[in-house]
């Protein structure tokens, strides 16, 4: 592996930028990104040579979405973006909890990650990477800056306590439908332990909605309590009616295309291609990048 100094410097700057939004100590922040405090001190001084292994540089680059090659893809303030931005601000400022369940490919994750880059004490957890109870708690602990080694119950209690020490924390649970039942139950306990001190925002597609509704219908322990704590409703952005749905997608696709296509005569054909195939923003991105 031969990583360039240009890449390492991009990663270093991304780590320092993330530090500005973290309310804890340098030591806790270092734990949250998987390095020790002495290494972080060297990064702050501008050092990149013989500071980290190539694997750690790669890991930090992935965590902080550092691009080796710029693709010039521009962020559009779509209706999805503004709605999620409003939701996140509401949850953070008022310590409330919400569940957003909507179509795949409308930019939920992309918009969320972009919005929270500048939000202090806001933590993103990809639940698809930590499906079991133990995995979930350990990932959450590391994400907020705690040591995730040791006895499970001690880690769990430390997570609940530490969250309450932060200023207006917000925790985002993406792909929450991937969590196993025992992890869902543990989430209820964490919510109880941080009630009034933390905002929560759960993201998912139809699988998350089916999972919760199935649990509610079967009166499975925990689901009614979790749903109640997350405002007793699913937030949905895309309308249900066929005509309204098509109009929404037309506007959404058009906004993203307008931000990323210099030849405005191509925008309408791009919209028509996506609408006719009932595809998502991922397909639009492919069309734009191949020059279709």
N, C-alpha and C positions, 0 to 999 in steps of 0.2 A: 504494500500500500504506500502510495506517495502523495500525501496531502500537501497542497501548496500553502504558502504563508498567506496568500490572499484569502483562501477559504478559512484558515484558522483565525485570521483577523475579523472576518465576518462573524464567525461564531463567538469570538470574544466580545465583540460589540453587542451582539444579540443577548448574550448572558448579562452584560452590564445594563442593558436597557430593561431587561426583565427584573433586575434587582431593584430598579426604581419603583416598581409597582408592588414590591413585597414589603409588608409592614414589620416583619420580624428582624432579628439580628443577622449579621453576615454569616454567622455560624449556622443558623437555621436555614438561611437561604442556600448555603452551600450544600446542605443535606438534601434540600428539595430538588437540586439539579444533579445530585449524585457525585459531588466532589468534596474534598475536605477544605476547611477554611484557609489553610496555608496556601493551597493551590489557588483558591479564589483571590487571595491577597496578591499573588503574583500576576493574575490576570488583570486585576485593577491597575497594577503598575505598568501594564502594557506588554508584559512578557508573553511570548507564544512558543519560543524555542525550548524544547525538552521540558515542557511543563506538564503535558498530558500525553497519554498513549494515543495512537491513531484511532483506536476503537472508541476511546472516550470522546475525542473530537467529533467523530461521526455521530455518537449518541447525542451529544449536546446539539449538534447541528440539526439532527432529526427532531429533537424535542422543541427546538426554537424555530423550526421551519426555515432554516437557512438554505437558500438556493445557491447551488454551485454556479449555475448559469442562469442569468436573469431572462425570464420569458416575457417581460413587459406586460403581463396580464394585469389589467386595471380593475380595481374594485368599484362596482357600481352601487350607488345608494338606492337599491331596489326597495319595493314595498316589503319584501322579506327582511331586508337589512334593517329598515327603520322600525318595523314591528318588533324584531328581536332586540334591537337596541333599547326600545322603550321597555320591553319586558325585563331585560337584565337590570336596567336602572331602577325599575320599580322594586324588583326582588332585593336588590342590594341596599337601597336606601331605606326600605321599610321592613327589612328582614322577613320577606314573604317567600312563598314557594309556589312554583308553577310547573306544569307539564305541557310541553309543546310536542304535539304528535301530528305529523303531516307527511306529504308525499316525499319520496326519495328524489334527490337531484334538484331541489329548488334552492340549494345553497345554505341550508340550516347550519351545518358545521362550519363551512367556509366563512359565513358572515359572523358567526359567534366567535371564532378564533380571531378574526380581524378586529372585532369590537373590543374584546377584552385585553388586547395588547397593552392598552394604556390604563386599564382599570386596576386600581390598587387592591391588593388582597383578594384577587379573583383567581380561582383555581379551576383548571379544566381537567376532568378525569374521563378517559376513554374506557368505558366499562367493558367493551369488547376485548380489552387486553387483561381484564381481571374479573373473571366471571364468578368465581367462588367467593365465599365469605372471607376466607383468609387472604386471598389474593387482593380482593377489593380493599380491605382495611389496610393492608400493607402498602398498596399503591396510593391510597388516600393519605396515609401518614407521610410517605415520602414526598408527595406532591405539595403538602402544606409545610414541609420542612422539618419533620420529625424523624428520629431514628426508628426504622421499622424492623429492627432486630430485637429479639427477646420474646417474653411470654405474650401470647395473643391478647389476653385480657388487659395487660398493662398497656399495650400499644393502643387498644381500643379506648381505654379510659383517658389516655394522654391525648388522643385525637379529639375527643369530645371536649376536654378541658382547654386544650390549646386554641381551638377554634373560637372559644368564648373570650380569649385574651386579645384577639385581633380586632382592628377597627373596621367595622362594616364588611366582614368577609362575605364572599359569594362563591358557592361551589356549583360547578356545572357538571352534570352527569350525562355525558353523551352516550348514545347506543345503550341506554339504560335497559332496553328490552333483553339484552344479553345477560343480565345479572341472574344468577341462580336464585332459587327461592330463599335459601338461607341468607344470602347477601341482601335480598330485599328486606327480610325481617331485621337484619342488623341495621339497615338504613333507618328504619323506624326508631330504633334506640338512639342512634346518633342524632336524628332530628329532635327527639325529646330532650336530649342532653344539651342541645344548642338552641332550643326554642327561644326566640326573641333576640338572639345574638348573631344569627347567620341567615343569609338568603340562599335559597336552593333553586336550581333551574334544571329540569330534566328534559332531555331531548331524545326523540326517537321517531320511528315510522310506524306503520300499521302493526308491526309485531309487538311493540310496546303497548299499544292500545288493546290488542287482543289479549295479551298476557294479563293486564290489569282487569279487564272486563271478565275474563274467564275466572280469575281469582275471586272477583266480587260475586259472580253468579254462583260459584261453588261454595261461597261463604268460607273460603280458605283463610285461615288465621293470618292476620296482618294486612291483607290487601285493603280492606275498608279503612283501616287506620292510616295507612300510607296515603291512600287517595284523598282522605279528608285533610291530611296535613299539606297536601299539594293542591289545595283550593277546591277539591271536589269537582274538577272539570278538566277536560282536555282543551288546550288552546289549539286552534286550527286556523291557518292563514288562507289556504286555497279554498275557494267556494265549492259547494257540492253540485249545484246546478250546471248542466252541460254548457249552456251559453255563457254563464258567469265564469265558469272554470276556464273556458277557452279565452275569454277576454282577459282574465288574470294572467294566464300564461303568455298571451300575446304581449302584454305590457311588460312582464318580467323578462322575457327573452329579448324584447326590443331594448330594454334599458341596458342589459348586459352587452348586447351587440353594439349599441351606440357608443358605449365606453371603450370598446375594443376594436372597432372597425373604422378605419379612416375614410374609406370610400362609402359614403352614406347610401349610395344606390344599391349596395349589397344587403342592407339591413332587412328590407321587406322580404326578399327571397329567402334569407336565412330564417326569418320568423316562420315563413310558410313551410319550409322544409321540416322544421322542428315540430310545428303544430300538426302537419299531415302525418308524421310518424309517431305522434304522441310521445315525443322524447323529452329529455331533461336538459338542464344547463350543461351537463357533461358532454352531451352530443353537440351542443352549440359550440362549446370550447374546441372540440375536435374539428368541426367544420371551419372555424375561424383559423385555427392553426395550420390546417392543410390548404388554406386559401380557397375553400369551396365557395 
